[in-house]
């Protein structure tokens, strides 16, 4: 899975570097989660929403 982010005012998505490397708070950004080949959008929205879905997928993948 690939996590991407962008400022709400921007159009271009960037690779997510990690929460500690963001310049502003997570509320100023949009986030999305894509499949590994970047062909299918799994979830898009706030940081908490995307991370919650990421954890759900990881949990069931390793079960």
N, C-alpha and C positions, 0 to 999 in steps of 0.2 A: 504494500500500500504506500501511496505517496501523499504527503500532506503539503498543501500549498497555502499561501497567505497573500493578501494585498491590502493596502490602505483602502478604506471605503471610497475615497475620492479617485483612486487610480483604476486603470483598466487591466493592467498586466499582472498576471499571477507569478509569484516567485516561490522557489523551494523554501520550505519552512526550516530555519536554522536552529530553532529551539527557543523556548520561552525567555530564557535569560539573555538572548542576543537581540531581542526586539527592542527598538528604540522607544516606542510608546507602549501604553497598556494594551492588553488584548482586546479591550472593548473598541478600540479605534480601527481594528482590522476585521476583514472577512476571512474565513477559513474554509477549506474544502478538502475532502478526502477522496482520492482516486484509486483505481486499481493499479497494480504494479506496472502494467503496460500503458497506463494513462488514457485508456479508451472509455472507461465507464466511471461516471460520477457516483460515488456512494452516498455522500452527504455533504451539504453545504450550509453554512450558517455561522453561529457564534463559536467561540473557542470551546466552551463547555459542551455544547451540543456535538461538535465534531470529535472531541476527545472521548466523550461518553460512548459514541458509536465505535470508535477505534478500539476501545477497551473491550466492548462486547464482541467484536469480531475476533480479536486476539484470544479472548477467553475460550470461545467455542472452537477456534482453530487448534488449540493445544489440548482440548479435552478428549 
